[in-house]
Amino acid sequence: MAHYAPSTRARIADLIIGMHIKTTDAVLTYLNFVDTTQTELFAIVGRIAVTQLFIELTAAADSNATQVVFNCTFTTPTVAVNALAVKCASIASAPAGTAINYVGGTVGSSNSITDGAYVTDVEMAGRIAILGGESAAGVNTVGTIGMLGDDANQAGTITATAHLYYFPMSNGAYAEALL
């Protein structure tokens, strides 16, 4: 790959692991990791295939036993908050570089936390999650992918960035960061 231009390398990555979007670096703070606080991370239009979805801590979590669940919500048509998985284990004292991963697969499976900083050994293992769709008239759904803090509140030290890798599956489908 050393002889390919950076733009060529980026296109190859899009084809292999999906298009990558992320929130602004370190935009998620302790205010997003509060019990029952919903934060919308990404807008989705149309049908997309999610290949990876995770939040990477950019500053360590405190000792509070906060848990996180990923979910999706649609405004067109109206679909209430729908959990993508069961909340992860506690992120208490997780160091910077820890990732909260959506594992995909069976509905109701748990989100996973990496066991160390900057080593993500948990991913969707070739599974995809299909989110959104289109009507019989070809109108794309409109919704969001979000996170819900649960069980305990983080203090003012934690920061994080959310990442989404996906493939568009309907005409005009896309995702974009909301933060």
N, C-alpha and C positions, 0 to 999 in steps of 0.2 A: 504494500500500500504506500510505501514511501515515495513512489514515483507518480502517484495520482494527486491531482490538485485537491485542496480542501473541499471545494464544492462537489467534486466527484465522490469523495469519501462520504460526504453528507448524504448524497443521493443513494449510495450503496447501503448506508445504514437505514435510510427510510424504507428501502425495499426489503431489508432483512428483518428489522425489529419494529418497524412502524414509524410513523411520523412522530416527532418528539415536540411536545410543548411543556412549558413549566411556568409556575407562578414566578413572580419576581423573587430573586434570591432573598432568603431570610424574611420574607413578608409575613409568614405565620409567626405570631408571638404568643405569649402566655394568654392573651385575650381570646385566642382561638382554641386553646386547650383547657376550656372551662366546662364543667358539668352542664349538660344539656344545651351547649352553644353549637349552633349549626353554622358552618361556613361554606359558602359556595365557592368551589375552586375553579371549575372549568364549565364553560357553556358548550353544549353539544347541539348541533343541528343535523337532522336526518339520522340515518343508521350508521353507527361506527362499530368497529371491532376493536376492543381494548386488548392490547397485548401485554402491557405493563402499567400499573398504577401504584405509586408509592409516595410517601412523604419522608424526606431525609432531614433529620435534625441537623441544624447548622450551629446550634449551641446546646449544651447539655440540658436535660430535663432535671427538675428538682426531685426531691424524694417523695412527692405526692403520687398516689397510685392512679394517675389518669389513664383512661383507655380511649381508643379511637375506633370509630366505625365509618367506612365509606358508604355513601348512598347516592341515589339519583332521584331527581324530581323533574316532572315535565309540566310546562305551562300550556303547551299545544300538542295534544289535548291535555287536559288537566289530569295529572296522576300525582297523588300524594307522595311524600318521601318514602322511598323504598330502599331498605338496607341491601347492599350488595353482598354482605357477609356479616358474620358475628364479630363483635368488637374484639380488638386485639388484647393481649395480656397487658398488664400495667407497664407504662414506660418510665416508672420511677427510677431516677438516677441513671437513665440511659445517656451515654456519652454522645457528643457531637459525632455525626457520621452514622448513627443508628438509623435504620430504615423501617418504616411501618409499611408492610407490603400487602396489597390485595392479591390473594393467591388464586382466585378464580375457581372454576370447577363447580362443584356441587353448591347449590344455594344453601346458605346457612353455615358454610365452612368458615373457619376463623381467619381473620387477618393475622399476619405473622410479623414478629419483630426479629430483626437480625440479632445474632448473639454477640456482635462486636462492631466496633466503629469502622466504617468504610469497607466492610466485607459483606456483600449482600449475596448470601447463598440460597435465598428463597426467592422464587419467581413463579410465573404462571405455568411453567413447564409445558409450553406449547398450546395450552388451553387459551381460549379467547372468551370474552364476555361481549355479547351483542347488546348494545344499548341504543334506544331510539328506533325510529322506523319511518314509514311514510304511509299516507292514506291511500285509499283506492284511486283517488284523483292525482296521486303523485306529490302531495304536499308533505314536506318534511316535518317531523316532530321537532319541538324546541324544548330543551331542558338543560339541566345542570348535573354535574358530578360534584358532590360535596363531602364534607367530613363532619362528624358529630363528636364533640368531646363528651366524655362520660365518667362518672363515678367520683372524680376528684379534680380540683383546680390546680393548674400549674402556677408557679410564682413568676416573677418578672424576668427570668433568665433564659427561658427556652426560646429558640427561633427555629424555623424550618422552611423548606421549599418543597412544593408538591410537583410531581412529574407524571406525565401521561404519555404513553406511546400507543398509537392507534392507526388503523386503516379506515378510510372512508368506504362505506358499503352501499350508499344510495347516491343518486345524482345530486350534486351540490352539497353533500355531507361534509362537515368539518367540526373541529373542536378548537376552542381558544381559551386562554387563561383569563380568569376574571379578576385576579389580583396581581 
